[in-house]
Amino acid sequence: MKVLVTDGLEADALATLRTAHEVDVDEVDAKRLLEIVGAYDALIVRGRTKVTKAVIARATRLKVVGRAGVGVDNIDVGAATARKILVVNAPTSSTTSVAELAIGHMLSLYRHLAQSDRGVKEGRWEKKALEGRELAGKVLGLVGSGRIGADVAKRATAFGMRVLAYDPYLRQENGDRLGIELVDKIRLFEEADVVSVHAALTPETRHLVGAKELSLMKRTAILVNCARGEIVDEAALADALKAGAISGAALDVFEKEPPAGSPILSAPNVVFTPHLGASTREAQDRAGAIIVEQVIQALSGQRPEFLVNREVY
């Protein structure tokens, strides 16, 4: 069968795919994708390519869409499901990378690493002004505790933190196994010294962290978001930071990417990374290997392990 790869894959993953199927690698734009997608049985994308309803409509041979990564925001899953096209992803590929970045942001904020770096380069020696804090003994509050949240909890526990989580889908016995105490949303925001967001983006979680939740936090608390930008109300967060209602924030994701014009860019005590959560060599290698395996399974008539639209089967 014919497979189109539009955002690139690692050499080993492509080699594996080519042992089973004919593969074209082409970084097409949206117009070109509409023109050629009808010739393919499978489409593999990362985050750049948008698999819209219009693309799905033109994909008369398409059997499976593979997302070499976790989020499927760039794929119209509903349109694919209506056409009985499988959508698969690689949900385990970036778990470690995102968890390590979240911990890195916590350490950066607590020890003023970005500010210290700028100061030394600009000739300032701000040793007294940049006194930091330890993670040990602090309370970590997880908003969502799936694969990545659980990995963050494991690392936070190693730092000597106590871990709370707000997650309506996690059962307490599983929380006990992970060393996580399940609490309601109000208690989490009231008690946490560090709030770290690890929920999926759904209509229910959009702006889950807003003005009300931020107002519950300690003035010494920090917020870290390495999940999806829309889960946090950026305008409310900017207001909280400017008012000193919370101590600081670190964002790897934004409501609009890049975040040009966002009020968060001018807020104090906030550090940014440009959506680097899955941007490690190891995560990209895993994503390629996993998605190739999933697509090969789908094209051979098997039920893929990481099927997003399970109702198709």
C-alpha positions, 0 to 999 in steps of 0.5 A: 500500500502507499503511505505519505509521510508529510512531517518527516520520520527518523531513518530507522522508522522509515526503513521499517515502514518501507519493508512493508509498504511504498512510502513517499516523504513530502513536506507538502503544504495544505493545498498540495495535500488536498491534491495528492492525498487521494492516492494514499492508503495511510498518512503519517504526520507530526504537528505541522500538517493539519488533517482537516475535514476537507483533507479527509473528504479527499482521502478516498483510499485512506485507511489510517492517519498516524500522528507521530506524537501524543496530541491529535489536535491537528487531526479532525478525528470526528471526520475520520471516524465518520469515514471509518478511518483509523486514527493512531498516535504514539502516547508513550513516546514523550512521557519521560521528556515532558516529565523531565522538562516539567521538573526542570521548570520547577527547578528553574523557577525555584532557583532563578536559573534564567534570571541568574544566567541573564544577570551574569552575562550582563555583568550583575552578581545578584547572589543575595537577590536571587536566593532560591528555595528547595523542592524538598518538603514542598507540595506538588499539585498535579492537574491530571495524572495520566502517564506524564503526571505519574512520571512527574510524581515519581520524580517529584517524590525522589526530590522529597515532595508530597504529591497531590492530584486532581484527576476525576479519572484516577482511582485512589488505589492507583494513586496509592500505588503511585504515591499520589493523594487524590484531592478535589480541585479547590484543595489542590490549588489551596495546598500546592506549592507547585501546580503542574498541569498534565491534563488532556485538552477537552472542552471540559478542561479548556481554561480549567486553570482560570482566575478562580483557581489562581486566586486560591493559590498561595502567594508563594506558589508557582504554576507549570504548564507543559500540557496544552496552552488552552488549559490555562487562561493566559490573561488571568495568569498574567493578571495574577503574576502582575498582582503578585498573587502567585510567585511565578510561572513556567510555560512550555505551551500557549493558547496561540503558538507562537504567542505573539500579542499574549499578555503573558509575554509582559508578565513578571516572574515567568519563563518560557520554552517554545513547546519543547516537551517532546523535543528530545532525540529519544522522544522523536525516535520513539514516536517514529518507531511507535507510529510506524508499528501502529500504521503497519498494524492498521494496514494489515487489518489488525487493531492497533494498540494506540487507536484514538477513535476506538468506536471505529472498531 
